[in-house]
Amino acid sequence: MTWEMLENIDGWSWVAAVAIWLITLLLSVVVGSWVVPWVLRQASGGDLPWARYQPPILPQSLEPGGDGAEAPGPGEAGGSEPPSGTMNPEAMEILRGGAWLGVLERLAITGSLLAGYPYGIAVVVAIKGLGRYAELRDQPIASERFVVGTLASLIWSVAVGLFGLIAINALVG
């Protein structure tokens, strides 16, 4: 929506346009607060549901341990691999406050689209990335959660914002 379009709106159309704005922003923030955690939970498994990872079958001499004995897994005694994935408690602790940042991110992105300023998306992503850079550099375990959450939030808020724009254009047009 551009500001020139507002010249063509009469009294009740203004009310309808404001209602579409408010409903669009509310959908972006509230429903996005359910969508993004769902995506993070799905991503914590590491595999896509339709493309599961199948480890290669190696001869016993090439397997870890080389003597035919099984190597301990990450949760077993002797396993040294820390838990990974987007639902890692350590990553969640490092990125505390991320839910509130996501709410503000979705609000700003959807609002900038509705206001006809799509460049606002770049501003929001830059501010968010620069604001978290030090934490992500020092704690790489949190970077996967940050990237997946940011992309899910970005995609959701852009989709809802475009839906709102279509509704406003249909009202004005």
LINRA-V67093 format. One record per helix or strand of 3 or more residues. SS is the DSSP state (hx for helix, st for strand). FROM is the first residue (numbers start at 1). LEN is the number of residues. Records with the same first field share a line. If there is no record, write none. Layout:
SS->FROM-LEN  FROM-LEN
This chain:
hx->3-6  11-33  60-3  89-6  98-17  119-20  140-33
